[in-house]
Amino acid sequence: MRAKWVGLLGVAAACALVPSLPSLGSEATRMVRDTPLVRPVAVSAPEPSLLVENTFHVTHGIEVGDRLLLVNDDYAIRAGQVAPGVAVEADGDLTGSPDRVGVYSDTVRFCRGPTCLDEHITLVVHRNVPWEPGVLTFPGKVGAMIDSVIQIDGGPPDVLATFTVTDASKLPANVAIGPDGHVGGVPVRPGVSEIPVRICVAGNCAGVVVTLIVV
């Protein structure tokens, strides 16, 4: 009889403990339900620029001679003003003379059929700071490398000058003048060459003659 009571007490104690034990199945279900789902976010790549260059350095009071160059010629340009005194034409030409010094950013619209895209362009209008070229005569020897640079004195700070040979037929064989003013090459014949070059500093341009003397 005593053994029977001991057995009944043991069963009762076990039953009392069962409610206090966590249910592994219910806990796992609750954890799954409460854990937020992390869904991948699609990040679209930025649209490539339609312009080869979108920043232009110009000079206050001097006619702008720049042009918007499109990567894709299928787009038409909506004409409009982009800075005080300066407008973009339908053919991409920037026209007019800047009225005020400063940095101006505006949106130009490009359309292909019913689809239009907006591109930002920036005009940096500099004060009219005089400049002049340095040495324009360079010596050379047949068969020897020429490695020189046309220097610029003056002009707005931190603005690179651009150089354009306006008559390439005047260049001696195997010699070139780059858009950065670098004069280089290996002359193959002696002689004196006078090469017309247009130099622009922030849209302030002048024509010069570069002389190469090859012996």
N, C-alpha and C positions, 0 to 999 in steps of 0.2 A: 504493500500500500504506500509505504514511504517512497519507494522507487518511482511509483506512478506519479506522486505529487511532484517529485523532483523533475521528472520528464515534462510534466505540464508547465512548470515554472520556466523551464528552458525554452520551450516553444513560445511562451508568452513574451519572454525577453527578446527573442529573435524578431518577433513580429513588431515589437515596439521600436526596434532599431531600423527597420526597413524604411519607414517614411523619412527618417533623417538622412538617409544616404542619397546623394544626387544620382539622378538617372543619367547614365552616360549617353544614351540615345537622345533624350530630350535636350541635354546640354549641347550636344553636337548640332542638333537641329537649330537651336536658338542661336548658336554662334554663326552658322551659315546664314541664317535669316538676318542677323544684325550686321554682318560684314558688308560694307558698301562695295558694289561692283565697280571696278576700275575699267572704264571703257576707253579704247584708244581714240585720241583726238586727231582728226585729219588736219594737217597743217599744209596749206597750199603754198607752193613756192611763189615768190614775188614775180610779177610780170616783168619780163626783160624790157629794158629801156628801148624806146623807138629811136632815140637820138644817139648819134655818135658822140656828141658833146652837148652838155646842157648848162655849162657855165661860161660866160663870156666877159672878158675884161675890156672895158671901153673907157674913153676919156671925155670928160665934161666939155661940151661945146664943139666936139669934133664929130663929123658925120660917121655913123656906124657903117662898116662894110662887111659885117659877118653874115653868115647864112646857117640856117638849121639844116643839118645833114641827117637824112633818115636812113635807118638800117634797112627798112622795108619801104620801097617807093610806092607800094600800093595804097598808102594812106594819103588822104588829102588834108591840107592844113587849113584850119579856120583862122582867118586874119583877125588881128586885134592888137591893142596896145599892151605892152609888157613892162614898160617903165616910163616915167615922165619924159616925153619927147621921143620915145622909141616905140616902134610897132613892128609886128611880124606880118609879112605879106603872105598871100596864098601860095606863092612859089617858094616860101621859106626864107626869103631875104629879110634881114633886120634893117630897118630904115629909120632915118631921123637922126637928130642930134640930142644927146642926153641933156636935160635941163638942170638936173641937180646931182650933186655928188652923193653917193650912198650905195647900199646894196638892195637890189629889188628882185623879188621872186614872184613869179606869176605862173598861171597855168595856161598851157596852149592845148587846144583840142585837135585831135587827129581822128579822122573818120575814114572808114572803108565800108561803103554801102551804108546799112543802117547801124553798124557798130562803130562806136566812138570811144576813144581812150584819151585820158588827160595826162599830160606830162608837165612837170615843173621845170621851168628854166630860170636861171639866175643871171642877172646883169650886175656886175660890179663896176660902178662908175667912179673912176679915179679923177683926182685933180689933174689939171694940165701941168705936168712937171716936165720941163725941157730935158731932152736927151741928145746925145751925139755918139756916133760910132768911134771906136778907137782906130787902131792901125788897119788900113785897108789894102796895104801892099805886102805881098808875101813872096819870099824867094823860094826857089826849088831847084832840084837837080834831076836830070834824066836818070831814071832807074832808082831814085831814092824816094822814100815815103815822105809826103807832106802831111803834117799833123798840127794844124793851127786852128784857132778859133777867133771869130770876129767879136771883139769885146764891145760892150755898150756902157757908156758913162752917163749917169743920170737916169731920169725916168722914175715912175712910181716904184716904191720898194716892193720886193717879192713878186714882181711881174716879169715873166720870161719874154724876151723878144722873139719874134719869129722872122725867118729869113726866106725869101722866095727869089729864085733866079728867074728873071723875066725873059731871058733869051738864052736858052740852054745851048744854042749853037756856038755861043762865045766861049764856052768852057773848053779847055784843052782836053785831049783824049785821056781817059782814065783818071780824071780828076773831077770831084764833085763838091758842091757847097750844100750842106744839109739844112733842114728847116730850123735847126738849133744853132746855126752859124758856124758849124764845124767845116773847115776846109781840109780835105784829105784826098789821098790818092797817090799813085806813082806815075809821074809824067813820063811819056815815051818820046817826046820831041822837045827840043829847046825852042824858046820863043817867049813873046810877051802877049798875055791875054788880058783883055779888059772885059769884065763880066758885070752886066747890070743886075743889081740885087735890090729888092724892095724889103725894107726893114720896118716892122711894126712893133710898137710897144703900147699895149693896151689900146689898140686901134689908132694910135697916133703914128702915122706911117711917113716914110720918106724914101726916095730912091738914091742909091749910092752906086759907085763903080768900084769893084774889087779888082785889083791888078795882081796877076801872077807873073813872076819873072823866072823863067826856067832856063838854066844854063847847062 
